[in-house]
């Protein structure tokens, strides 16, 4: 009986630990975590105020600039957005679990014209509740976020959220601008 109990208890403990680690995904109307902190591609610490425009920011959560071809395509595509967002009072930033040197390498090769943020330990990814649960500890993708675009106002309130469970599908620039304009 004791062995059977242990066989049942172990999977339950693993599932419980995974659930405890995962916060509920941030919802429209929620405020950005007060402890928002990341490091940009140059290694400079950044808080939310340092990335926000006059009216707010578009914050893209992506898996990896170094190994995810869907992320790389998205990060290249959104280079067309900063000027349009600036006209609307917004900035653009993108965050992943990539180390700053990986982001700097990508930014240099691809002429990225917006802020790339490193959340190397996935603390902000977890604070936003966006960690992709498909990857267990030990997997190279452990800590990646679900691909999500948040439109956040200058007060740090999420006003629009574009998200999907399919990491291959990303909102295009027109959809992102429409979300900003819907504010």
Backbone as a chain_set.jsonl record, in Angstrom:
{"seq": "XXXXXXXXXXXXXXXXXXXXXXXXXXXXXXXXXXXXXXXXXXXXXXXXXXXXXXXXXXXXXXXXXXXXXXXXXXXXXXXXXXXXXXXXXXXXXXXXXXXXXXXXXXXXXXXXXXXXXXXXXXXXXXXXXXXXXXXXXXXXXXXXXXXXXXXXXXXXXXXXXXXXXXXXXXXXXXXXXXXXXXX", "coords": {"N": [[0.825, -1.198, 0.0], [1.921, 1.251, 0.79], [3.917, 1.677, -1.194], [2.32, 1.978, -3.455], [0.986, 4.284, -2.763], [3.145, 6.074, -2.796], [3.802, 6.009, -5.513], [1.613, 7.299, -6.579], [1.752, 9.761, -5.272], [4.114, 11.033, -6.133], [3.754, 11.85, -8.967], [1.638, 13.642, -8.518], [2.858, 15.538, -6.875], [4.744, 16.598, -8.655], [3.095, 17.748, -10.634], [1.736, 19.592, -9.019], [3.857, 21.262, -8.27], [4.508, 22.364, -10.746], [2.154, 23.767, -11.327], [2.126, 25.582, -9.202], [4.28, 27.137, -9.903], [3.435, 28.435, -12.138], [1.885, 31.4, -12.894], [-1.327, 32.981, -13.196], [-2.194, 33.913, -16.499], [-1.556, 37.264, -17.524], [-4.17, 39.623, -17.664], [-6.343, 41.658, -19.709], [-6.727, 44.897, -18.511], [-5.328, 44.46, -16.211], [-2.526, 45.437, -14.188], [0.882, 46.111, -15.036], [3.442, 44.143, -13.57], [4.663, 45.493, -10.524], [7.312, 45.237, -9.938], [8.644, 45.25, -12.359], [11.384, 44.412, -14.229], [14.145, 44.195, -16.32], [16.884, 43.492, -18.542], [18.514, 45.333, -21.018], [19.751, 44.819, -24.422], [22.296, 45.817, -24.308], [23.015, 45.342, -21.763], [22.067, 47.025, -19.834], [20.131, 47.789, -16.985], [16.573, 47.86, -17.004], [13.462, 49.373, -16.265], [9.837, 49.496, -16.234], [9.056, 52.173, -16.731], [11.222, 53.149, -18.15], [10.985, 52.105, -20.666], [8.59, 52.898, -21.657], [6.475, 54.876, -23.755], [5.034, 58.181, -24.269], [2.261, 57.681, -24.288], [2.302, 54.982, -23.829], [3.39, 51.54, -24.23], [4.145, 48.979, -26.62], [4.547, 45.749, -25.93], [6.272, 42.94, -26.716], [6.285, 39.546, -26.147], [8.507, 37.025, -26.76], [9.88, 33.887, -27.906], [12.694, 33.182, -28.623], [15.436, 34.924, -29.975], [17.628, 33.757, -30.983], [17.247, 31.043, -31.732], [14.603, 30.525, -32.606], [12.81, 30.436, -35.479], [10.314, 31.587, -36.094], [10.049, 33.612, -34.253], [12.247, 35.169, -34.991], [11.431, 36.001, -37.531], [9.159, 37.527, -36.818], [10.375, 39.498, -35.194], [11.927, 40.802, -37.084], [9.926, 41.736, -38.832], [8.499, 43.591, -37.218], [10.149, 45.75, -37.169], [9.217, 47.715, -38.767], [7.389, 49.094, -37.292], [8.141, 51.067, -35.165], [8.181, 53.895, -35.998], [5.517, 54.411, -36.74], [4.258, 53.784, -34.324], [5.416, 55.714, -32.672], [4.214, 58.059, -33.657], [1.784, 57.719, -32.5], [2.343, 57.939, -29.875], [3.533, 55.806, -28.604], [5.97, 53.309, -27.667], [8.101, 50.586, -28.732], [8.959, 47.427, -27.511], [10.608, 44.309, -26.945], [10.666, 41.163, -25.337], [12.432, 38.372, -24.018], [13.713, 35.166, -22.887], [16.294, 35.117, -23.656], [19.816, 35.7, -23.338], [21.521, 38.855, -22.816], [23.727, 39.147, -24.646], [23.031, 37.46, -26.765], [20.76, 38.745, -27.703], [21.906, 41.21, -28.445], [23.566, 40.384, -30.518], [21.693, 39.471, -32.426], [20.242, 41.88, -32.804], [22.228, 43.535, -33.888], [22.901, 42.21, -36.291], [20.456, 42.337, -37.61], [19.633, 44.954, -37.712], [17.937, 46.063, -35.683], [15.572, 48.336, -34.48], [14.402, 49.008, -32.062], [13.778, 48.389, -28.546], [15.275, 45.547, -27.208], [14.751, 43.175, -24.726], [16.184, 41.322, -22.067], [15.212, 38.642, -20.123], [16.551, 36.761, -18.479], [16.284, 34.803, -16.404], [13.613, 34.326, -16.532], [11.883, 35.691, -14.823], [10.178, 37.931, -15.161], [8.632, 36.972, -17.234], [7.325, 34.936, -15.87], [6.049, 36.529, -13.928], [4.199, 37.868, -15.477], [2.7, 35.722, -16.115], [3.133, 34.196, -18.398], [4.771, 32.055, -19.081], [5.565, 29.32, -21.109], [4.161, 26.266, -20.592], [4.885, 23.929, -21.829], [7.484, 23.06, -21.76], [9.782, 21.319, -19.874], [11.859, 21.639, -16.927], [15.288, 21.668, -17.606], [15.035, 21.285, -20.299], [16.078, 22.938, -23.268], [14.38, 24.983, -23.969], [13.066, 25.683, -21.706], [11.433, 28.033, -19.799], [10.709, 29.809, -21.771], [8.44, 32.292, -23.05], [4.872, 32.253, -23.798], [4.004, 33.227, -27.022], [3.163, 36.522, -27.192], [1.554, 39.678, -27.503], [1.371, 42.694, -25.892], [-0.521, 45.599, -25.354], [0.167, 48.323, -23.607], [-0.743, 50.895, -21.438], [0.471, 54.212, -20.464], [0.304, 54.278, -17.719], [0.797, 51.738, -17.03], [-1.151, 49.813, -17.402], [-2.624, 46.991, -18.861], [-4.063, 47.209, -21.93], [-4.781, 45.904, -24.223], [-4.524, 42.617, -25.546], [-2.804, 40.354, -27.505], [-2.675, 37.119, -28.231], [-1.737, 33.672, -28.627], [-1.992, 30.103, -28.578], [-0.475, 28.764, -30.372], [2.719, 28.8, -31.24], [3.699, 29.344, -33.727], [2.109, 31.151, -34.958], [1.706, 34.566, -35.31], [0.665, 37.897, -34.51], [0.193, 40.217, -37.169], [1.718, 43.314, -38.31], [-0.339, 45.131, -38.958], [-2.452, 44.217, -37.363], [-1.398, 44.681, -34.836], [-1.135, 47.5, -34.834], [-3.851, 48.126, -35.155], [-4.818, 47.244, -32.696], [-3.537, 49.04, -30.982], [-4.703, 51.407, -31.886], [-7.319, 50.923, -31.183], [-7.479, 51.436, -28.57]], "CA": [[0.0, 0.0, 0.0], [2.804, 2.408, 0.871], [4.546, 1.865, -2.503], [1.284, 2.501, -4.353], [0.772, 5.675, -2.357], [4.299, 6.848, -3.265], [3.697, 6.124, -6.961], [0.597, 8.308, -6.843], [2.153, 11.038, -4.682], [5.157, 11.673, -6.918], [3.204, 12.647, -10.075], [0.83, 14.735, -7.977], [3.793, 16.557, -6.413], [5.33, 17.235, -9.837], [2.055, 18.603, -11.217], [1.493, 20.69, -8.078], [4.983, 22.186, -8.376], [4.375, 23.073, -12.021], [1.035, 24.691, -11.192], [2.529, 26.641, -8.281], [5.243, 27.973, -10.599], [2.752, 29.176, -13.195], [0.898, 32.396, -12.487], [-2.39, 33.152, -14.187], [-1.772, 34.859, -17.538], [-2.007, 38.637, -17.319], [-5.42, 39.897, -18.375], [-6.634, 43.045, -20.062], [-7.16, 45.625, -17.32], [-4.357, 44.235, -15.137], [-1.375, 46.33, -14.172], [2.198, 45.509, -15.186], [4.021, 43.903, -12.238], [5.351, 46.659, -9.97], [8.749, 44.973, -9.912], [9.114, 45.021, -13.724], [12.817, 44.628, -14.382], [14.818, 43.389, -17.333], [18.153, 44.06, -18.964], [18.48, 45.481, -22.47], [20.793, 44.098, -25.15], [23.592, 46.367, -23.899], [23.244, 44.963, -20.372], [21.573, 48.089, -18.952], [18.854, 47.472, -16.318], [15.429, 48.645, -17.477], [12.178, 49.201, -15.609], [8.775, 49.798, -17.192], [9.08, 53.599, -17.091], [12.311, 53.411, -19.099], [10.637, 51.618, -22.01], [7.263, 53.4, -22.025], [6.327, 56.142, -24.453], [4.115, 59.13, -23.642], [0.965, 57.021, -24.096], [2.495, 53.596, -23.416], [4.31, 50.701, -24.981], [3.765, 47.682, -27.157], [5.53, 44.814, -25.392], [6.168, 41.639, -27.366], [6.951, 38.422, -25.51], [8.883, 36.068, -27.801], [10.612, 32.727, -27.417], [14.144, 33.336, -28.72], [15.985, 35.537, -31.186], [18.762, 32.974, -31.472], [16.919, 29.734, -32.297], [13.208, 30.395, -33.046], [12.638, 31.14, -36.753], [9.072, 32.363, -36.075], [10.381, 34.83, -33.503], [13.142, 35.969, -35.818], [10.608, 36.641, -38.575], [8.356, 38.552, -36.164], [11.251, 40.584, -34.763], [12.296, 41.545, -38.297], [8.723, 42.41, -39.337], [8.071, 44.726, -36.389], [11.046, 46.91, -37.36], [8.43, 48.739, -39.476], [6.421, 49.706, -36.369], [8.489, 52.179, -34.268], [7.78, 55.229, -36.464], [4.05, 54.495, -36.63], [3.924, 53.805, -32.897], [5.832, 57.016, -32.139], [3.165, 59.014, -34.021], [0.666, 57.465, -31.592], [2.82, 58.122, -28.505], [3.938, 54.504, -28.059], [7.258, 52.717, -28.008], [8.084, 49.144, -28.959], [9.989, 46.638, -26.842], [10.367, 42.875, -27.035], [11.324, 40.501, -24.21], [12.548, 36.915, -24.044], [14.664, 34.63, -21.911], [17.636, 35.19, -24.241], [20.83, 36.51, -22.657], [21.761, 40.113, -23.524], [24.644, 39.006, -25.78], [22.268, 36.856, -27.874], [19.912, 39.821, -28.234], [22.779, 42.184, -29.106], [24.001, 39.788, -31.771], [20.556, 39.53, -33.353], [19.95, 43.288, -33.088], [23.262, 44.04, -34.769], [22.787, 41.583, -37.615], [19.166, 42.622, -38.232], [19.346, 46.394, -37.608], [16.75, 46.243, -34.843], [15.419, 49.749, -34.13], [13.568, 49.086, -30.862], [14.441, 47.811, -27.393], [15.19, 44.116, -26.911], [14.96, 42.976, -23.298], [16.533, 39.993, -21.584], [14.636, 38.172, -18.855], [17.322, 35.521, -18.488], [15.747, 33.818, -15.462], [12.161, 34.265, -16.779], [11.135, 36.24, -13.682], [9.081, 38.76, -15.67], [7.765, 36.058, -17.984], [6.484, 34.307, -14.847], [5.214, 37.553, -13.282], [3.106, 38.123, -16.415], [1.969, 34.464, -16.28], [3.22, 33.832, -19.808], [5.694, 30.952, -19.332], [4.987, 28.199, -21.856], [4.318, 25.08, -19.751], [5.22, 22.759, -22.642], [8.891, 22.707, -21.635], [10.185, 20.975, -18.509], [13.186, 22.066, -16.497], [16.308, 20.857, -18.27], [14.858, 21.464, -21.736], [16.68, 24.21, -23.676], [13.331, 26.003, -24.11], [12.455, 25.931, -20.401], [11.401, 29.454, -19.447], [10.23, 30.676, -22.853], [7.049, 32.726, -22.889], [3.944, 32.089, -24.912], [4.104, 34.408, -27.896], [2.093, 37.44, -26.789], [1.774, 41.113, -27.683], [0.561, 43.477, -24.96], [-0.596, 47.049, -25.512], [0.163, 48.774, -22.214], [-0.782, 52.36, -21.393], [1.56, 54.859, -19.73], [0.147, 53.973, -16.298], [1.15, 50.329, -16.833], [-2.344, 48.959, -17.463], [-2.757, 46.266, -20.125], [-5.281, 47.647, -22.612], [-5.11, 44.944, -25.275], [-3.641, 41.443, -25.512], [-2.864, 39.496, -28.681], [-1.978, 35.918, -27.802], [-2.181, 32.417, -29.211], [-1.29, 28.929, -28.072], [0.363, 28.256, -31.455], [3.883, 29.68, -31.329], [3.999, 29.637, -35.135], [1.189, 32.199, -35.41], [1.981, 35.853, -34.665], [-0.11, 38.983, -35.11], [0.972, 41.036, -38.103], [1.829, 44.723, -37.917], [-1.649, 45.784, -39.056], [-3.228, 43.821, -36.185], [-0.817, 45.38, -33.678], [-1.545, 48.905, -34.926], [-5.297, 48.187, -34.905], [-4.99, 47.11, -31.236], [-3.127, 50.328, -30.395], [-5.722, 52.404, -32.269], [-8.581, 50.598, -30.506], [-7.358, 51.968, -27.208]], "C": [[0.868, 1.26, 0.0], [3.473, 2.696, -0.479], [3.541, 2.447, -3.492], [1.012, 3.969, -4.042], [1.908, 6.567, -2.877], [4.239, 7.038, -4.785], [2.684, 7.183, -7.355], [1.075, 9.695, -6.398], [3.192, 11.768, -5.533], [4.599, 12.451, -8.101], [2.371, 13.826, -9.591], [1.743, 15.874, -7.519], [4.413, 17.303, -7.591], [4.333, 18.196, -10.472], [1.8, 19.811, -10.32], [2.614, 21.722, -8.142], [4.89, 23.001, -9.664], [3.268, 24.109, -11.945], [1.421, 25.858, -10.288], [3.478, 27.621, -8.959], [4.559, 28.877, -11.621], [1.721, 30.129, -12.606], [-0.183, 32.452, -13.56], [-1.918, 34.161, -15.225], [-2.36, 36.254, -17.285], [-3.222, 38.908, -18.206], [-5.513, 41.372, -18.744], [-7.213, 43.716, -18.817], [-6.213, 45.459, -16.144], [-3.193, 45.207, -15.287], [-0.085, 45.52, -14.352], [2.762, 45.266, -13.784], [4.865, 45.096, -11.774], [6.866, 46.49, -9.986], [9.325, 44.733, -11.315], [10.59, 45.386, -13.82], [13.351, 43.664, -15.425], [16.132, 44.093, -17.65], [18.099, 44.187, -20.475], [19.682, 44.774, -23.107], [22.199, 44.6, -24.817], [23.932, 46.023, -22.451], [22.763, 45.984, -19.367], [20.245, 47.672, -18.313], [17.752, 48.418, -16.789], [14.208, 48.333, -16.625], [11.098, 49.605, -16.62], [8.824, 51.25, -17.653], [10.138, 53.889, -18.155], [12.022, 52.904, -20.511], [9.32, 52.193, -22.51], [7.339, 54.732, -22.76], [5.333, 57.023, -23.706], [2.756, 58.489, -23.357], [1.1, 55.564, -23.678], [3.49, 52.852, -24.279], [3.618, 49.463, -25.529], [4.89, 46.75, -26.718], [5.281, 43.434, -25.983], [6.953, 40.617, -26.56], [7.235, 37.397, -26.606], [9.794, 35.002, -27.214], [12.124, 32.914, -27.455], [14.544, 33.96, -30.05], [17.102, 34.678, -31.77], [18.356, 31.655, -32.128], [15.497, 29.591, -32.837], [12.989, 31.151, -34.359], [11.361, 31.981, -36.812], [9.274, 33.674, -35.327], [11.261, 35.745, -34.342], [12.363, 36.706, -36.905], [9.775, 37.777, -37.977], [9.213, 39.761, -35.783], [11.742, 41.421, -35.939], [11.099, 42.351, -38.804], [8.384, 43.666, -38.538], [9.033, 45.908, -36.452], [10.318, 48.039, -38.083], [7.513, 49.523, -38.53], [6.887, 50.932, -35.584], [8.048, 53.563, -34.726], [6.276, 55.42, -36.345], [3.614, 54.551, -35.171], [4.281, 55.152, -32.278], [4.796, 58.093, -32.455], [1.978, 58.909, -33.072], [1.067, 57.624, -30.122], [3.289, 56.849, -27.826], [5.362, 54.154, -28.456], [7.057, 51.226, -28.23], [9.24, 48.518, -28.207], [9.604, 45.17, -26.979], [11.225, 42.179, -25.986], [11.317, 38.983, -24.382], [13.512, 36.457, -22.952], [16.095, 34.634, -22.441], [18.551, 36.074, -23.389], [21.071, 37.789, -23.466], [22.684, 39.97, -24.734], [23.959, 38.375, -26.988], [21.381, 37.919, -28.531], [20.747, 40.854, -28.991], [23.254, 41.663, -30.453], [22.892, 39.866, -32.817], [20.277, 40.97, -33.775], [20.964, 43.877, -34.059], [23.151, 43.495, -36.185], [21.531, 42.024, -38.357], [18.758, 44.097, -38.165], [18.047, 46.659, -36.844], [16.718, 47.68, -34.334], [14.461, 49.973, -32.955], [14.295, 48.335, -29.751], [14.187, 46.308, -27.288], [15.574, 43.94, -25.45], [15.238, 41.517, -22.967], [15.899, 39.757, -20.217], [15.224, 36.779, -18.634], [16.782, 34.443, -17.552], [14.232, 33.689, -15.537], [11.327, 34.792, -15.616], [9.961, 37.105, -14.144], [8.107, 37.915, -16.491], [6.81, 35.372, -17.005], [5.552, 35.324, -14.19], [4.017, 37.918, -14.161], [2.266, 36.86, -16.655], [2.042, 33.922, -17.697], [4.211, 32.704, -20.103], [4.957, 29.827, -20.06], [5.237, 26.92, -21.058], [4.724, 23.82, -20.524], [6.647, 22.266, -22.428], [9.281, 22.513, -20.18], [11.575, 21.523, -18.204], [14.207, 21.117, -17.112], [16.214, 20.937, -19.787], [15.427, 22.835, -22.106], [15.644, 25.332, -23.77], [12.617, 26.29, -22.786], [12.559, 27.417, -20.068], [10.923, 30.36, -20.553], [8.793, 31.103, -22.576], [6.183, 32.227, -24.037], [4.045, 33.375, -25.727], [2.897, 35.306, -27.654], [2.515, 38.873, -27.079], [0.816, 41.829, -26.729], [0.633, 44.95, -25.335], [-0.811, 47.582, -24.094], [0.174, 50.293, -22.201], [0.334, 52.902, -20.507], [1.487, 54.623, -18.224], [0.447, 52.51, -15.999], [-0.03, 49.389, -16.849], [-2.424, 48.307, -18.84], [-4.102, 46.626, -20.735], [-5.716, 46.7, -23.717], [-4.082, 43.817, -25.218], [-3.883, 40.614, -26.766], [-2.022, 38.264, -28.357], [-2.56, 34.696, -28.495], [-1.414, 31.268, -28.574], [-0.349, 28.339, -29.121], [1.538, 29.213, -31.671], [4.263, 30.043, -32.77], [3.161, 30.789, -35.676], [1.443, 33.466, -34.6], [1.1, 36.923, -35.294], [0.78, 39.791, -36.059], [0.957, 42.495, -37.633], [0.494, 45.449, -37.96], [-2.507, 45.452, -37.832], [-2.712, 44.528, -34.931], [-1.229, 46.845, -33.686], [-3.037, 49.073, -34.665], [-5.583, 48.08, -33.401], [-4.606, 48.411, -30.527], [-4.207, 51.367, -30.664], [-7.061, 52.161, -31.578], [-8.616, 51.114, -29.084], [-8.208, 53.162, -27.1]], "O": [[0.575, 2.221, -0.712], [3.581, 3.859, -0.866], [3.89, 3.322, -4.284], [0.831, 4.786, -4.945], [1.663, 7.68, -3.342], [4.586, 8.106, -5.289], [2.87, 7.887, -8.348], [0.824, 10.688, -7.081], [3.151, 12.993, -5.641], [4.933, 13.627, -8.247], [2.401, 14.896, -10.199], [1.437, 17.044, -7.749], [4.587, 18.52, -7.526], [4.683, 19.327, -10.809], [1.663, 20.93, -10.813], [2.355, 22.924, -8.075], [5.166, 24.201, -9.661], [3.429, 25.22, -12.45], [1.077, 27.004, -10.579], [3.483, 28.807, -8.63], [5.055, 29.961, -11.928], [0.799, 29.709, -11.907], [0.029, 32.02, -14.693], [-1.302, 35.166, -14.869], [-3.515, 36.392, -16.883], [-3.278, 38.47, -19.355], [-4.839, 42.218, -18.156], [-8.088, 43.159, -18.154], [-6.277, 46.225, -15.182], [-2.923, 45.724, -16.371], [0.021, 44.389, -13.878], [2.578, 46.101, -12.898], [5.671, 45.634, -12.532], [7.611, 47.468, -10.04], [10.367, 44.092, -11.455], [10.99, 46.514, -13.531], [13.045, 42.472, -15.41], [16.442, 45.147, -17.095], [17.682, 43.25, -21.155], [20.521, 44.203, -22.41], [23.18, 43.885, -25.022], [25.009, 46.369, -21.965], [23.016, 45.841, -18.17], [19.329, 47.247, -19.018], [17.972, 49.619, -16.951], [13.948, 47.175, -16.299], [11.417, 50.011, -17.737], [8.652, 51.528, -18.839], [9.957, 54.79, -18.974], [12.743, 53.242, -21.449], [8.966, 51.995, -23.673], [8.153, 55.597, -22.435], [4.848, 56.653, -22.637], [2.167, 58.727, -22.302], [0.129, 54.962, -23.22], [4.32, 53.449, -24.965], [2.636, 48.974, -24.97], [6.047, 46.943, -27.091], [4.224, 42.836, -25.78], [8.146, 40.796, -26.315], [6.32, 36.952, -27.299], [10.4, 35.194, -26.16], [12.777, 32.814, -26.417], [14.052, 33.571, -31.109], [17.479, 34.855, -32.928], [19.069, 31.184, -33.014], [15.213, 28.586, -33.489], [12.983, 32.382, -34.361], [11.33, 32.992, -37.514], [8.74, 34.713, -35.715], [11.04, 36.955, -34.394], [12.604, 37.885, -37.165], [9.691, 38.86, -38.556], [8.825, 40.905, -36.019], [11.951, 42.626, -35.796], [11.245, 43.518, -39.166], [8.021, 44.69, -39.116], [8.768, 46.954, -35.859], [10.748, 49.191, -38.022], [6.921, 50.521, -38.941], [6.055, 51.808, -35.346], [7.576, 54.345, -33.901], [5.812, 56.47, -35.9], [2.695, 55.294, -34.827], [3.532, 55.674, -31.452], [4.525, 58.951, -31.615], [1.253, 59.882, -32.862], [0.235, 57.464, -29.229], [3.429, 56.813, -26.604], [5.884, 54.646, -29.456], [5.99, 50.677, -27.956], [10.366, 49.014, -28.255], [8.428, 44.833, -27.111], [12.375, 42.559, -25.769], [10.332, 38.395, -24.83], [14.05, 37.267, -22.197], [17.012, 34.199, -21.744], [18.112, 37.062, -22.8], [20.846, 37.802, -24.677], [22.448, 40.614, -25.756], [24.279, 38.724, -28.125], [21.27, 37.981, -29.755], [20.343, 41.32, -30.056], [23.336, 42.419, -31.421], [23.126, 40.277, -33.954], [20.096, 41.25, -34.96], [20.597, 44.636, -34.955], [23.29, 44.235, -37.159], [21.525, 42.083, -39.587], [17.634, 44.439, -38.532], [17.176, 47.391, -37.313], [17.716, 48.184, -33.818], [13.794, 51.004, -32.875], [15.325, 47.709, -30.001], [13.042, 45.856, -27.28], [16.58, 44.478, -24.988], [14.615, 40.605, -23.511], [16.035, 40.56, -19.294], [14.514, 35.773, -18.605], [16.828, 33.263, -17.9], [13.627, 33.018, -14.702], [10.18, 34.38, -15.443], [8.87, 37.02, -13.58], [6.895, 38.129, -16.44], [5.618, 35.244, -17.287], [4.39, 35.016, -13.925], [2.944, 38.239, -13.65], [1.235, 36.923, -17.325], [1.112, 33.258, -18.154], [4.471, 32.421, -21.273], [3.858, 29.437, -19.666], [6.387, 26.526, -20.865], [4.889, 22.757, -19.926], [6.99, 21.169, -22.868], [9.132, 23.416, -19.356], [12.356, 21.827, -19.106], [14.005, 19.903, -17.131], [17.197, 20.687, -20.486], [15.278, 23.791, -21.345], [15.997, 26.506, -23.663], [11.66, 27.064, -22.758], [13.651, 27.983, -20.058], [10.739, 31.557, -20.331], [8.026, 30.371, -21.95], [6.679, 31.835, -25.093], [4.159, 34.469, -25.174], [1.756, 34.905, -27.88], [3.68, 39.235, -26.922], [-0.392, 41.598, -26.756], [1.711, 45.482, -25.6], [-1.839, 47.323, -23.467], [0.998, 50.917, -22.87], [1.057, 52.133, -19.873], [2.494, 54.752, -17.527], [0.363, 52.083, -14.848], [0.074, 48.267, -16.354], [-2.307, 48.983, -19.863], [-5.151, 46.383, -20.139], [-6.884, 46.689, -24.106], [-2.918, 44.039, -24.883], [-5.012, 40.22, -27.058], [-0.802, 38.357, -28.225], [-3.724, 34.686, -28.898], [-0.301, 31.458, -28.083], [0.488, 27.499, -28.792], [1.368, 30.302, -32.218], [5.062, 30.953, -32.992], [3.467, 31.341, -36.733], [1.402, 33.45, -33.37], [0.816, 36.862, -36.491], [1.959, 40.018, -35.787], [0.264, 42.848, -36.679], [0.216, 46.289, -37.104], [-3.214, 46.321, -37.322], [-3.496, 44.925, -34.069], [-1.631, 47.379, -32.652], [-3.452, 50.042, -34.03], [-6.485, 48.746, -32.891], [-5.275, 48.829, -29.582], [-4.583, 52.122, -29.767], [-7.85, 53.09, -31.408], [-9.681, 51.21, -28.474], [-8.267, 53.783, -26.038]]}, "num_chains": 1, "name": "protein.A"}
